[in-house]
Amino acid sequence: MEIKAAVVAKQGAPIQVQTLQLDAPKANEVLIKTVATGICHTDIAGRDLGMSPYQVALGHEGAGIVEAVGSAVTTVAPGDHVVVSFGYCGHCANCLQGHPAKCVRLNELCFGGANYDGTHRLHTPSGEAVSTFFGQSSLATHMVADEHNVVKVDAAVDLRYLGPLGCGFQTGAGTVINGVKPAFGSSMVITGAGGVGLAAVMAANLYNLDHLVVIDRHDDKLALAKELGATDVINTAQVDDVEAALREIVPGGLDYAIDTIGYTPLIKDCLHALGTDGKLYLVGIAGPLDISGMEVMGESKQIIGLIEGDAIPQLFIPQMIKYFQKGKFPIDKLIKFYSFDQLAQAFADFEAGAVVKPVITFE
């Protein structure tokens, strides 16, 4: 079938909406009519850093309605409302132990550019293969994804809000709930008041922390963080010494830190501001950290990398939706909608920090 998709031809090239051919789903796959797709920093990395082979069709926070399923698919049926998340094999030791985000084939299935069986569903009109992103490429009018990527959701909930649950919001909330599991009355700092960071704030607010500190450089985002449960905020544009500012808030040192930005100096500030046995979770895409062993070992601190909130999407995403319905996970406060023909503006606003979570709608 013929679809419209957001494609990057080569590194450094702009995103362009192109007409592509989408092949029918195979036995293990699902054809989905896209309703909405969130934009996240990983899409920017896919555009600029070659995370998947060019040319690549972007998008990895999709939500839509099932139109057809392969003969082996049992978890969804035509007409179901679904969120599409990351790809995993379902068979390796990590998947079988309930940690699909640690799947040994994760990088291959999400960034290798091909579908589960190593072939392609996306092609140019002339027949050239186009790489899939995260096994979905949801910045498109339709997508074909493996059954493992697909999560059935409550049809009573507006699908336009649900796409970001497949990556950004799942990453932030899952890091807190599945990774940190903060103790009652403890303290935490979160760097970055974007979609991932604010999802972490909403999740952390469920634990009644004594101190929940958020760091960012935009006053409007910090105000939103306070609205969502942050007890303290630090604007890096107004503070010269972040570590000292954190020590002033929690003199004995913080229990937990979550970095969603990947900015090395800020990561080190948070590490130094942790107390004995403090834990630092790295979620953002960070470069070399230049951290000595004594900075970690001296006070028994831990640095932990976590992908996709260590979540099982088929279990975690419906749970987030339940909290959204109860008003305890107000993701609607983070979202601004754009039509597909406003794609370039959505990316521009996102990169300028003017919007927390842009969502492209297709209806």
Contacts in CASP RR format, 6 or more apart in sequence:
PFRMAT RR
TARGET T0000
AUTHOR 0000-0000-0000
METHOD contacts of the structure
MODEL  1
MEIKAAVVAKQGAPIQVQTLQLDAPKANEVLIKTVATGICHTDIAGRDLG
MSPYQVALGHEGAGIVEAVGSAVTTVAPGDHVVVSFGYCGHCANCLQGHP
AKCVRLNELCFGGANYDGTHRLHTPSGEAVSTFFGQSSLATHMVADEHNV
VKVDAAVDLRYLGPLGCGFQTGAGTVINGVKPAFGSSMVITGAGGVGLAA
VMAANLYNLDHLVVIDRHDDKLALAKELGATDVINTAQVDDVEAALREIV
PGGLDYAIDTIGYTPLIKDCLHALGTDGKLYLVGIAGPLDISGMEVMGES
KQIIGLIEGDAIPQLFIPQMIKYFQKGKFPIDKLIKFYSFDQLAQAFADF
EAGAVVKPVITFE
1 21 0 8 1.000
1 22 0 8 1.000
1 24 0 8 1.000
1 142 0 8 1.000
2 19 0 8 1.000
2 20 0 8 1.000
2 21 0 8 1.000
2 22 0 8 1.000
3 19 0 8 1.000
3 20 0 8 1.000
3 21 0 8 1.000
3 22 0 8 1.000
3 140 0 8 1.000
3 141 0 8 1.000
3 142 0 8 1.000
4 17 0 8 1.000
4 18 0 8 1.000
4 19 0 8 1.000
4 20 0 8 1.000
4 140 0 8 1.000
4 141 0 8 1.000
4 340 0 8 1.000
5 17 0 8 1.000
5 18 0 8 1.000
5 20 0 8 1.000
5 57 0 8 1.000
5 122 0 8 1.000
5 130 0 8 1.000
5 137 0 8 1.000
5 139 0 8 1.000
5 140 0 8 1.000
5 141 0 8 1.000
6 15 0 8 1.000
6 16 0 8 1.000
6 17 0 8 1.000
6 57 0 8 1.000
6 58 0 8 1.000
6 59 0 8 1.000
6 139 0 8 1.000
6 140 0 8 1.000
6 343 0 8 1.000
7 15 0 8 1.000
7 16 0 8 1.000
7 17 0 8 1.000
7 18 0 8 1.000
7 20 0 8 1.000
7 55 0 8 1.000
7 56 0 8 1.000
7 57 0 8 1.000
7 58 0 8 1.000
7 130 0 8 1.000
8 14 0 8 1.000
8 15 0 8 1.000
8 16 0 8 1.000
8 46 0 8 1.000
8 47 0 8 1.000
8 54 0 8 1.000
8 55 0 8 1.000
8 56 0 8 1.000
8 58 0 8 1.000
9 16 0 8 1.000
9 54 0 8 1.000
9 55 0 8 1.000
10 54 0 8 1.000
10 55 0 8 1.000
11 48 0 8 1.000
11 49 0 8 1.000
11 50 0 8 1.000
11 54 0 8 1.000
12 47 0 8 1.000
12 48 0 8 1.000
13 54 0 8 1.000
14 344 0 8 1.000
15 47 0 8 1.000
15 58 0 8 1.000
15 343 0 8 1.000
15 344 0 8 1.000
15 347 0 8 1.000
17 340 0 8 1.000
17 341 0 8 1.000
17 343 0 8 1.000
18 124 0 8 1.000
19 125 0 8 1.000
20 57 0 8 1.000
20 122 0 8 1.000
20 123 0 8 1.000
20 124 0 8 1.000
20 125 0 8 1.000
20 130 0 8 1.000
20 140 0 8 1.000
21 122 0 8 1.000
21 123 0 8 1.000
21 124 0 8 1.000
21 125 0 8 1.000
21 127 0 8 1.000
22 31 0 8 1.000
22 121 0 8 1.000
22 122 0 8 1.000
22 140 0 8 1.000
22 142 0 8 1.000
22 143 0 8 1.000
22 144 0 8 1.000
23 120 0 8 1.000
23 121 0 8 1.000
23 122 0 8 1.000
23 123 0 8 1.000
23 144 0 8 1.000
24 31 0 8 1.000
24 68 0 8 1.000
24 144 0 8 1.000
25 31 0 8 1.000
25 68 0 8 1.000
25 69 0 8 1.000
25 70 0 8 1.000
25 121 0 8 1.000
25 144 0 8 1.000
26 70 0 8 1.000
26 115 0 8 1.000
26 117 0 8 1.000
27 70 0 8 1.000
27 71 0 8 1.000
27 72 0 8 1.000
27 73 0 8 1.000
28 70 0 8 1.000
28 72 0 8 1.000
28 73 0 8 1.000
28 116 0 8 1.000
28 117 0 8 1.000
28 146 0 8 1.000
28 147 0 8 1.000
29 69 0 8 1.000
29 70 0 8 1.000
29 73 0 8 1.000
29 115 0 8 1.000
29 116 0 8 1.000
29 121 0 8 1.000
29 144 0 8 1.000
29 145 0 8 1.000
29 146 0 8 1.000
29 147 0 8 1.000
30 66 0 8 1.000
30 68 0 8 1.000
30 69 0 8 1.000
30 70 0 8 1.000
30 73 0 8 1.000
30 76 0 8 1.000
30 82 0 8 1.000
30 144 0 8 1.000
30 145 0 8 1.000
30 146 0 8 1.000
30 147 0 8 1.000
30 149 0 8 1.000
30 150 0 8 1.000
31 66 0 8 1.000
31 67 0 8 1.000
31 68 0 8 1.000
31 69 0 8 1.000
31 142 0 8 1.000
31 143 0 8 1.000
31 144 0 8 1.000
32 64 0 8 1.000
32 65 0 8 1.000
32 66 0 8 1.000
32 67 0 8 1.000
32 82 0 8 1.000
32 84 0 8 1.000
32 142 0 8 1.000
32 143 0 8 1.000
32 144 0 8 1.000
32 145 0 8 1.000
32 150 0 8 1.000
33 64 0 8 1.000
33 65 0 8 1.000
33 66 0 8 1.000
33 67 0 8 1.000
33 141 0 8 1.000
33 142 0 8 1.000
33 362 0 8 1.000
34 62 0 8 1.000
34 63 0 8 1.000
34 64 0 8 1.000
34 138 0 8 1.000
34 140 0 8 1.000
34 141 0 8 1.000
34 142 0 8 1.000
34 143 0 8 1.000
34 362 0 8 1.000
35 63 0 8 1.000
35 64 0 8 1.000
35 65 0 8 1.000
35 159 0 8 1.000
35 160 0 8 1.000
35 361 0 8 1.000
35 362 0 8 1.000
35 363 0 8 1.000
36 62 0 8 1.000
36 63 0 8 1.000
36 64 0 8 1.000
36 159 0 8 1.000
36 160 0 8 1.000
36 161 0 8 1.000
36 162 0 8 1.000
36 163 0 8 1.000
36 337 0 8 1.000
36 359 0 8 1.000
36 360 0 8 1.000
36 361 0 8 1.000
36 362 0 8 1.000
37 59 0 8 1.000
37 61 0 8 1.000
37 62 0 8 1.000
37 63 0 8 1.000
37 138 0 8 1.000
37 139 0 8 1.000
37 163 0 8 1.000
37 359 0 8 1.000
37 360 0 8 1.000
37 362 0 8 1.000
38 59 0 8 1.000
38 61 0 8 1.000
38 62 0 8 1.000
38 163 0 8 1.000
38 164 0 8 1.000
38 357 0 8 1.000
38 358 0 8 1.000
38 359 0 8 1.000
38 360 0 8 1.000
39 59 0 8 1.000
39 61 0 8 1.000
39 139 0 8 1.000
39 346 0 8 1.000
39 347 0 8 1.000
39 350 0 8 1.000
39 357 0 8 1.000
39 358 0 8 1.000
39 359 0 8 1.000
39 360 0 8 1.000
40 60 0 8 1.000
40 61 0 8 1.000
40 164 0 8 1.000
40 167 0 8 1.000
40 168 0 8 1.000
40 195 0 8 1.000
40 196 0 8 1.000
40 357 0 8 1.000
41 284 0 8 1.000
41 285 0 8 1.000
42 51 0 8 1.000
42 60 0 8 1.000
42 134 0 8 1.000
42 167 0 8 1.000
43 58 0 8 1.000
43 59 0 8 1.000
43 60 0 8 1.000
43 133 0 8 1.000
43 139 0 8 1.000
43 347 0 8 1.000
44 347 0 8 1.000
44 350 0 8 1.000
44 351 0 8 1.000
45 51 0 8 1.000
45 285 0 8 1.000
46 52 0 8 1.000
46 56 0 8 1.000
46 58 0 8 1.000
46 133 0 8 1.000
47 58 0 8 1.000
50 56 0 8 1.000
51 111 0 8 1.000
51 133 0 8 1.000
52 111 0 8 1.000
52 112 0 8 1.000
52 113 0 8 1.000
52 131 0 8 1.000
52 132 0 8 1.000
52 133 0 8 1.000
53 112 0 8 1.000
53 113 0 8 1.000
53 131 0 8 1.000
54 131 0 8 1.000
55 124 0 8 1.000
55 128 0 8 1.000
55 130 0 8 1.000
55 131 0 8 1.000
56 113 0 8 1.000
56 130 0 8 1.000
56 131 0 8 1.000
56 132 0 8 1.000
56 133 0 8 1.000
56 137 0 8 1.000
57 122 0 8 1.000
57 130 0 8 1.000
57 131 0 8 1.000
57 132 0 8 1.000
57 133 0 8 1.000
57 137 0 8 1.000
57 139 0 8 1.000
57 140 0 8 1.000
58 133 0 8 1.000
58 137 0 8 1.000
58 139 0 8 1.000
59 133 0 8 1.000
59 134 0 8 1.000
59 136 0 8 1.000
59 137 0 8 1.000
59 138 0 8 1.000
59 139 0 8 1.000
59 140 0 8 1.000
60 84 0 8 1.000
60 86 0 8 1.000
60 110 0 8 1.000
60 133 0 8 1.000
60 134 0 8 1.000
60 135 0 8 1.000
60 136 0 8 1.000
60 137 0 8 1.000
60 138 0 8 1.000
60 166 0 8 1.000
60 167 0 8 1.000
61 84 0 8 1.000
61 138 0 8 1.000
61 163 0 8 1.000
61 164 0 8 1.000
61 165 0 8 1.000
61 166 0 8 1.000
61 167 0 8 1.000
61 168 0 8 1.000
62 83 0 8 1.000
62 84 0 8 1.000
62 136 0 8 1.000
62 138 0 8 1.000
62 143 0 8 1.000
62 163 0 8 1.000
62 166 0 8 1.000
63 81 0 8 1.000
63 82 0 8 1.000
63 83 0 8 1.000
63 84 0 8 1.000
63 153 0 8 1.000
63 159 0 8 1.000
63 160 0 8 1.000
63 162 0 8 1.000
63 163 0 8 1.000
63 165 0 8 1.000
64 81 0 8 1.000
64 82 0 8 1.000
64 83 0 8 1.000
64 84 0 8 1.000
64 159 0 8 1.000
65 79 0 8 1.000
65 80 0 8 1.000
65 81 0 8 1.000
65 82 0 8 1.000
65 159 0 8 1.000
66 76 0 8 1.000
66 77 0 8 1.000
66 78 0 8 1.000
66 79 0 8 1.000
66 80 0 8 1.000
66 81 0 8 1.000
66 82 0 8 1.000
66 150 0 8 1.000
67 78 0 8 1.000
67 79 0 8 1.000
67 142 0 8 1.000
68 78 0 8 1.000
69 76 0 8 1.000
69 77 0 8 1.000
69 78 0 8 1.000
69 147 0 8 1.000
72 147 0 8 1.000
73 147 0 8 1.000
74 147 0 8 1.000
75 147 0 8 1.000
75 150 0 8 1.000
75 152 0 8 1.000
75 314 0 8 1.000
76 82 0 8 1.000
76 147 0 8 1.000
76 150 0 8 1.000
76 152 0 8 1.000
80 152 0 8 1.000
80 155 0 8 1.000
81 152 0 8 1.000
81 153 0 8 1.000
81 154 0 8 1.000
81 155 0 8 1.000
81 157 0 8 1.000
81 159 0 8 1.000
82 150 0 8 1.000
82 151 0 8 1.000
82 152 0 8 1.000
82 153 0 8 1.000
83 150 0 8 1.000
83 151 0 8 1.000
83 153 0 8 1.000
83 162 0 8 1.000
83 163 0 8 1.000
83 165 0 8 1.000
83 166 0 8 1.000
83 313 0 8 1.000
83 317 0 8 1.000
84 136 0 8 1.000
84 138 0 8 1.000
84 143 0 8 1.000
84 145 0 8 1.000
84 149 0 8 1.000
84 150 0 8 1.000
84 151 0 8 1.000
84 163 0 8 1.000
84 166 0 8 1.000
85 149 0 8 1.000
85 150 0 8 1.000
85 151 0 8 1.000
85 165 0 8 1.000
85 166 0 8 1.000
85 167 0 8 1.000
85 170 0 8 1.000
85 308 0 8 1.000
85 313 0 8 1.000
85 317 0 8 1.000
86 100 0 8 1.000
86 101 0 8 1.000
86 106 0 8 1.000
86 109 0 8 1.000
86 110 0 8 1.000
86 134 0 8 1.000
86 149 0 8 1.000
86 166 0 8 1.000
86 167 0 8 1.000
86 308 0 8 1.000
86 313 0 8 1.000
87 100 0 8 1.000
87 103 0 8 1.000
87 106 0 8 1.000
87 109 0 8 1.000
87 110 0 8 1.000
87 134 0 8 1.000
87 135 0 8 1.000
87 146 0 8 1.000
87 148 0 8 1.000
87 149 0 8 1.000
88 95 0 8 1.000
88 100 0 8 1.000
88 101 0 8 1.000
88 103 0 8 1.000
88 105 0 8 1.000
88 106 0 8 1.000
88 109 0 8 1.000
88 148 0 8 1.000
89 95 0 8 1.000
89 103 0 8 1.000
89 104 0 8 1.000
89 105 0 8 1.000
89 109 0 8 1.000
89 148 0 8 1.000
90 96 0 8 1.000
90 100 0 8 1.000
90 103 0 8 1.000
90 148 0 8 1.000
92 103 0 8 1.000
92 104 0 8 1.000
92 105 0 8 1.000
93 104 0 8 1.000
94 100 0 8 1.000
94 102 0 8 1.000
94 103 0 8 1.000
94 104 0 8 1.000
95 103 0 8 1.000
98 312 0 8 1.000
99 310 0 8 1.000
100 148 0 8 1.000
100 312 0 8 1.000
100 313 0 8 1.000
101 306 0 8 1.000
101 307 0 8 1.000
101 308 0 8 1.000
101 309 0 8 1.000
101 310 0 8 1.000
101 311 0 8 1.000
102 307 0 8 1.000
102 310 0 8 1.000
103 109 0 8 1.000
106 307 0 8 1.000
109 116 0 8 1.000
109 135 0 8 1.000
109 146 0 8 1.000
110 133 0 8 1.000
110 134 0 8 1.000
110 135 0 8 1.000
111 133 0 8 1.000
111 134 0 8 1.000
112 131 0 8 1.000
113 120 0 8 1.000
113 131 0 8 1.000
113 132 0 8 1.000
113 133 0 8 1.000
113 135 0 8 1.000
114 120 0 8 1.000
114 131 0 8 1.000
114 132 0 8 1.000
115 121 0 8 1.000
115 132 0 8 1.000
115 135 0 8 1.000
115 144 0 8 1.000
115 146 0 8 1.000
116 146 0 8 1.000
116 148 0 8 1.000
120 129 0 8 1.000
120 130 0 8 1.000
120 131 0 8 1.000
120 132 0 8 1.000
121 132 0 8 1.000
121 144 0 8 1.000
122 129 0 8 1.000
122 130 0 8 1.000
122 131 0 8 1.000
122 132 0 8 1.000
122 137 0 8 1.000
123 129 0 8 1.000
123 130 0 8 1.000
124 130 0 8 1.000
134 149 0 8 1.000
134 167 0 8 1.000
135 145 0 8 1.000
135 146 0 8 1.000
135 149 0 8 1.000
136 143 0 8 1.000
136 145 0 8 1.000
136 149 0 8 1.000
137 143 0 8 1.000
138 163 0 8 1.000
139 343 0 8 1.000
139 360 0 8 1.000
141 340 0 8 1.000
141 362 0 8 1.000
151 166 0 8 1.000
151 313 0 8 1.000
151 314 0 8 1.000
151 317 0 8 1.000
151 318 0 8 1.000
152 314 0 8 1.000
152 318 0 8 1.000
153 159 0 8 1.000
153 162 0 8 1.000
153 317 0 8 1.000
153 318 0 8 1.000
153 321 0 8 1.000
154 318 0 8 1.000
154 321 0 8 1.000
154 325 0 8 1.000
157 321 0 8 1.000
157 324 0 8 1.000
157 325 0 8 1.000
160 335 0 8 1.000
160 337 0 8 1.000
160 359 0 8 1.000
160 361 0 8 1.000
161 324 0 8 1.000
161 331 0 8 1.000
161 332 0 8 1.000
161 335 0 8 1.000
161 359 0 8 1.000
162 317 0 8 1.000
162 321 0 8 1.000
163 359 0 8 1.000
164 195 0 8 1.000
164 331 0 8 1.000
164 334 0 8 1.000
164 335 0 8 1.000
164 357 0 8 1.000
164 359 0 8 1.000
165 317 0 8 1.000
165 320 0 8 1.000
165 321 0 8 1.000
165 331 0 8 1.000
166 313 0 8 1.000
166 317 0 8 1.000
167 308 0 8 1.000
168 195 0 8 1.000
168 196 0 8 1.000
168 199 0 8 1.000
169 195 0 8 1.000
169 196 0 8 1.000
169 199 0 8 1.000
169 320 0 8 1.000
169 331 0 8 1.000
170 199 0 8 1.000
170 308 0 8 1.000
170 309 0 8 1.000
170 311 0 8 1.000
170 313 0 8 1.000
170 316 0 8 1.000
170 317 0 8 1.000
170 320 0 8 1.000
171 196 0 8 1.000
171 199 0 8 1.000
171 283 0 8 1.000
171 307 0 8 1.000
171 308 0 8 1.000
171 309 0 8 1.000
172 195 0 8 1.000
172 196 0 8 1.000
172 197 0 8 1.000
172 199 0 8 1.000
172 200 0 8 1.000
172 203 0 8 1.000
172 258 0 8 1.000
172 260 0 8 1.000
172 283 0 8 1.000
172 309 0 8 1.000
173 199 0 8 1.000
173 200 0 8 1.000
173 202 0 8 1.000
173 203 0 8 1.000
173 309 0 8 1.000
173 316 0 8 1.000
173 320 0 8 1.000
173 329 0 8 1.000
174 200 0 8 1.000
174 203 0 8 1.000
174 308 0 8 1.000
174 309 0 8 1.000
174 310 0 8 1.000
174 311 0 8 1.000
174 316 0 8 1.000
175 200 0 8 1.000
175 203 0 8 1.000
175 258 0 8 1.000
175 281 0 8 1.000
175 283 0 8 1.000
175 306 0 8 1.000
175 309 0 8 1.000
175 310 0 8 1.000
176 182 0 8 1.000
176 200 0 8 1.000
176 203 0 8 1.000
176 204 0 8 1.000
176 207 0 8 1.000
176 258 0 8 1.000
177 203 0 8 1.000
177 206 0 8 1.000
177 316 0 8 1.000
178 309 0 8 1.000
178 310 0 8 1.000
178 311 0 8 1.000
178 316 0 8 1.000
179 281 0 8 1.000
179 304 0 8 1.000
179 306 0 8 1.000
179 309 0 8 1.000
179 310 0 8 1.000
180 188 0 8 1.000
180 204 0 8 1.000
180 256 0 8 1.000
180 258 0 8 1.000
180 279 0 8 1.000
180 281 0 8 1.000
182 188 0 8 1.000
182 204 0 8 1.000
182 207 0 8 1.000
182 209 0 8 1.000
182 255 0 8 1.000
182 256 0 8 1.000
183 255 0 8 1.000
184 207 0 8 1.000
184 208 0 8 1.000
185 207 0 8 1.000
185 208 0 8 1.000
185 209 0 8 1.000
185 210 0 8 1.000
186 207 0 8 1.000
186 209 0 8 1.000
186 210 0 8 1.000
186 255 0 8 1.000
186 256 0 8 1.000
187 209 0 8 1.000
187 210 0 8 1.000
187 211 0 8 1.000
187 212 0 8 1.000
187 213 0 8 1.000
187 250 0 8 1.000
187 253 0 8 1.000
187 254 0 8 1.000
187 255 0 8 1.000
187 256 0 8 1.000
188 204 0 8 1.000
188 209 0 8 1.000
188 211 0 8 1.000
188 212 0 8 1.000
188 213 0 8 1.000
188 254 0 8 1.000
188 255 0 8 1.000
188 256 0 8 1.000
188 257 0 8 1.000
188 258 0 8 1.000
189 213 0 8 1.000
189 214 0 8 1.000
189 215 0 8 1.000
189 246 0 8 1.000
189 254 0 8 1.000
189 256 0 8 1.000
189 257 0 8 1.000
189 258 0 8 1.000
189 270 0 8 1.000
189 273 0 8 1.000
190 197 0 8 1.000
190 200 0 8 1.000
190 201 0 8 1.000
190 204 0 8 1.000
190 212 0 8 1.000
190 213 0 8 1.000
190 214 0 8 1.000
190 215 0 8 1.000
190 230 0 8 1.000
190 257 0 8 1.000
190 258 0 8 1.000
190 260 0 8 1.000
191 197 0 8 1.000
191 214 0 8 1.000
191 215 0 8 1.000
191 216 0 8 1.000
191 257 0 8 1.000
191 258 0 8 1.000
191 259 0 8 1.000
191 260 0 8 1.000
191 261 0 8 1.000
191 262 0 8 1.000
191 263 0 8 1.000
191 266 0 8 1.000
191 267 0 8 1.000
191 270 0 8 1.000
192 214 0 8 1.000
192 215 0 8 1.000
192 216 0 8 1.000
192 221 0 8 1.000
192 260 0 8 1.000
192 261 0 8 1.000
193 201 0 8 1.000
193 214 0 8 1.000
193 215 0 8 1.000
193 216 0 8 1.000
193 218 0 8 1.000
193 221 0 8 1.000
193 222 0 8 1.000
193 224 0 8 1.000
193 225 0 8 1.000
193 356 0 8 1.000
194 216 0 8 1.000
194 221 0 8 1.000
194 260 0 8 1.000
194 334 0 8 1.000
194 356 0 8 1.000
194 357 0 8 1.000
195 260 0 8 1.000
195 334 0 8 1.000
195 356 0 8 1.000
195 357 0 8 1.000
196 260 0 8 1.000
196 283 0 8 1.000
196 284 0 8 1.000
197 214 0 8 1.000
197 258 0 8 1.000
197 260 0 8 1.000
198 221 0 8 1.000
198 224 0 8 1.000
198 225 0 8 1.000
198 228 0 8 1.000
198 334 0 8 1.000
198 356 0 8 1.000
199 329 0 8 1.000
199 331 0 8 1.000
199 334 0 8 1.000
200 258 0 8 1.000
200 260 0 8 1.000
201 212 0 8 1.000
201 214 0 8 1.000
201 225 0 8 1.000
201 228 0 8 1.000
201 229 0 8 1.000
201 230 0 8 1.000
202 228 0 8 1.000
202 229 0 8 1.000
202 328 0 8 1.000
202 329 0 8 1.000
202 330 0 8 1.000
202 331 0 8 1.000
203 329 0 8 1.000
204 212 0 8 1.000
204 229 0 8 1.000
205 212 0 8 1.000
205 228 0 8 1.000
205 229 0 8 1.000
206 328 0 8 1.000
209 231 0 8 1.000
210 231 0 8 1.000
211 231 0 8 1.000
211 232 0 8 1.000
211 249 0 8 1.000
211 250 0 8 1.000
211 254 0 8 1.000
212 229 0 8 1.000
212 230 0 8 1.000
212 231 0 8 1.000
212 232 0 8 1.000
213 230 0 8 1.000
213 231 0 8 1.000
213 232 0 8 1.000
213 233 0 8 1.000
213 234 0 8 1.000
213 246 0 8 1.000
213 249 0 8 1.000
213 250 0 8 1.000
213 254 0 8 1.000
214 222 0 8 1.000
214 225 0 8 1.000
214 226 0 8 1.000
214 230 0 8 1.000
214 232 0 8 1.000
214 233 0 8 1.000
214 234 0 8 1.000
215 233 0 8 1.000
215 234 0 8 1.000
215 236 0 8 1.000
215 242 0 8 1.000
215 266 0 8 1.000
216 222 0 8 1.000
216 225 0 8 1.000
216 233 0 8 1.000
216 235 0 8 1.000
216 236 0 8 1.000
217 235 0 8 1.000
217 236 0 8 1.000
217 237 0 8 1.000
218 235 0 8 1.000
218 353 0 8 1.000
219 235 0 8 1.000
221 353 0 8 1.000
221 356 0 8 1.000
222 230 0 8 1.000
222 233 0 8 1.000
222 235 0 8 1.000
224 333 0 8 1.000
224 334 0 8 1.000
224 356 0 8 1.000
225 233 0 8 1.000
226 233 0 8 1.000
227 333 0 8 1.000
228 330 0 8 1.000
228 333 0 8 1.000
232 249 0 8 1.000
234 242 0 8 1.000
234 245 0 8 1.000
234 246 0 8 1.000
236 242 0 8 1.000
236 266 0 8 1.000
239 245 0 8 1.000
242 266 0 8 1.000
242 269 0 8 1.000
242 270 0 8 1.000
242 273 0 8 1.000
243 269 0 8 1.000
243 272 0 8 1.000
243 273 0 8 1.000
246 253 0 8 1.000
246 254 0 8 1.000
246 269 0 8 1.000
246 270 0 8 1.000
246 273 0 8 1.000
247 253 0 8 1.000
247 273 0 8 1.000
250 273 0 8 1.000
252 275 0 8 1.000
253 273 0 8 1.000
253 274 0 8 1.000
253 275 0 8 1.000
254 270 0 8 1.000
254 273 0 8 1.000
254 274 0 8 1.000
254 275 0 8 1.000
254 278 0 8 1.000
255 274 0 8 1.000
255 275 0 8 1.000
255 278 0 8 1.000
255 279 0 8 1.000
256 274 0 8 1.000
256 278 0 8 1.000
256 279 0 8 1.000
256 280 0 8 1.000
256 281 0 8 1.000
257 270 0 8 1.000
257 271 0 8 1.000
257 273 0 8 1.000
257 274 0 8 1.000
257 278 0 8 1.000
257 279 0 8 1.000
257 280 0 8 1.000
257 281 0 8 1.000
258 280 0 8 1.000
258 281 0 8 1.000
258 283 0 8 1.000
259 266 0 8 1.000
259 267 0 8 1.000
259 270 0 8 1.000
259 280 0 8 1.000
259 281 0 8 1.000
259 282 0 8 1.000
259 283 0 8 1.000
259 284 0 8 1.000
259 286 0 8 1.000
260 283 0 8 1.000
260 284 0 8 1.000
261 284 0 8 1.000
262 282 0 8 1.000
262 284 0 8 1.000
262 285 0 8 1.000
262 286 0 8 1.000
262 287 0 8 1.000
263 286 0 8 1.000
264 286 0 8 1.000
264 287 0 8 1.000
264 288 0 8 1.000
264 289 0 8 1.000
264 290 0 8 1.000
267 280 0 8 1.000
267 282 0 8 1.000
267 286 0 8 1.000
267 289 0 8 1.000
268 289 0 8 1.000
268 290 0 8 1.000
268 291 0 8 1.000
268 295 0 8 1.000
270 280 0 8 1.000
271 280 0 8 1.000
271 291 0 8 1.000
271 295 0 8 1.000
271 296 0 8 1.000
271 301 0 8 1.000
271 303 0 8 1.000
272 295 0 8 1.000
274 280 0 8 1.000
274 299 0 8 1.000
274 301 0 8 1.000
275 299 0 8 1.000
275 301 0 8 1.000
276 299 0 8 1.000
276 300 0 8 1.000
276 301 0 8 1.000
277 299 0 8 1.000
277 300 0 8 1.000
277 301 0 8 1.000
277 302 0 8 1.000
278 299 0 8 1.000
278 300 0 8 1.000
278 301 0 8 1.000
278 302 0 8 1.000
279 301 0 8 1.000
279 302 0 8 1.000
279 304 0 8 1.000
280 301 0 8 1.000
280 302 0 8 1.000
280 303 0 8 1.000
280 304 0 8 1.000
281 304 0 8 1.000
281 305 0 8 1.000
281 306 0 8 1.000
282 303 0 8 1.000
282 304 0 8 1.000
282 305 0 8 1.000
282 306 0 8 1.000
283 305 0 8 1.000
283 306 0 8 1.000
283 309 0 8 1.000
291 303 0 8 1.000
295 301 0 8 1.000
296 302 0 8 1.000
296 303 0 8 1.000
311 317 0 8 1.000
320 329 0 8 1.000
320 331 0 8 1.000
323 329 0 8 1.000
324 330 0 8 1.000
324 331 0 8 1.000
324 332 0 8 1.000
331 357 0 8 1.000
334 356 0 8 1.000
334 357 0 8 1.000
335 356 0 8 1.000
335 357 0 8 1.000
335 358 0 8 1.000
335 359 0 8 1.000
336 349 0 8 1.000
336 355 0 8 1.000
336 356 0 8 1.000
336 357 0 8 1.000
336 358 0 8 1.000
336 359 0 8 1.000
337 358 0 8 1.000
337 359 0 8 1.000
337 360 0 8 1.000
337 361 0 8 1.000
338 345 0 8 1.000
338 346 0 8 1.000
338 358 0 8 1.000
338 359 0 8 1.000
338 360 0 8 1.000
338 361 0 8 1.000
339 360 0 8 1.000
339 361 0 8 1.000
340 360 0 8 1.000
340 361 0 8 1.000
340 362 0 8 1.000
342 360 0 8 1.000
343 360 0 8 1.000
346 355 0 8 1.000
346 358 0 8 1.000
346 360 0 8 1.000
347 358 0 8 1.000
349 355 0 8 1.000
349 358 0 8 1.000
350 358 0 8 1.000
END
